[in-house]
Amino acid sequence: MKTKVLCAIAIIAFSCVISVMSYRTAGTSKYDCFPGYMKIDFDRRTPLHEVTLSTNSFQTPGCSKKFMPGEPAVMEINFEKCTGGAENFKLNVGEFKPGEMDQSLYSLDIYCENKPIA
């Protein structure tokens, strides 16, 4: 019986470590929704990465922003200007470490429609 309990505890502990590792490598972000806009605080992989955050309206001023290494990646996105009024959209992310060849590109799902206002 003790062996089964110890084995179960070991499996749970191991799975927690794996989920924490994948959570960190995938990057994290926090965002708040407000009437007409949202604010994101993006947590890059390492402080050495440059980050670009953009919506599909990246050519519109204020809808795309590049953050240098060490600079906090905090951005406000106006729904009318940057997403055509949509409150649920994909935020494009580009992470690049100077001196490396490949840039990591992916999208984050943002859900502000019907979300409690911060």
N, C-alpha and C positions, 0 to 999 in steps of 0.2 A: 504494500500500500504506500509506504514512504517513497519507494522508487517511482511509482506513478505520479505522485504529487511533485517530487523533485523534477521529474521529466517534464511535467506540464509547466512548472515555473520556468524551467530553462527555455522551453519553446516560446513562452510568452515574452520572456526577456529578450531572446534573440530576435523575435519578430518586431519588437519595439525598436531595437537598435537598427534594424534594416529600414523600417519606415522613417526613422529620424534621418538616416543617411540619405535616402532618396528624396526626402522633403527638402533637405538643404541643397542638394545638387540640382533639383528642379527649379530653385529660386522661389522666393515667396514675395507676396505683396499684400498690402492692406489698402483698401479703398473705402471712402465714405461717399455717400450719395446725398446730394442737395438738390433743391428745386432748380432745374436748368443746367446743372453741371455736376461733375464728380471730381474728387481729388484722390490721386493714387500716391502711395509711398512705396516705391519698388525697392526690394532688397536684392541686390545683384549677387552673383555667385561669389565673387571676392571683391575687395575694395580696389583691386588692380584692373577691373574690367571697365571699359567704356560702355555706356548703355544708351540706346536710342529707343524712345517710346513714341509710337505714332498711331494715328487712326488711318482709315482709308483716305481721308482728306489731308494727307501729309503735306500737300503743297500750300494749304491754307495756313497763314501765320497763326501760331498758337496750338496747332494740331499735331505737331511733331517737335520733339526736343531731344537734343543730344546732351548727355551728362558725362563729364570727364571722370577719370578714376579719382575716388575719394570724395567727389561731389555728391551730396544727397540727391537721389533721383525722385524728386517730388514734383508732381505736375497736376494742374487743374485742366479739365477738358470740358468745354462748353458743348452741350448736346446739339443745339441748333447749328452752331458753326462747324463742328467737327464730325458729327455723326448723322447729320440730316434730321436731328430731333430724336433719333433712336436712343433709348436708355439702356438697351441690351445690345452689346456689340463686342467685337474682338479688338483687343489692343495689341498691336504688333510690337514685338520686342526684338531688338538686336543687341547681342552682347559680344564684345570684342576685347581681347586682351592684347594691348600693343606688343608687337614683336612676334605674334603668332599669325599663322596664315588664315585659319578658318574662323568665320564669324558664326555664332550660334543664333539662328533665327527661329522664332516661334510666336504663337499668339496666346494671349490670356483672355478668357471669357469674362466679361464685365456684365453683371446683372444689377441694374439699378431700378428697373421698372418694378413697381409694387414692393420695393424694399423700404423698410422703415427709414425715415430721414434722420440723418445724424444730428 
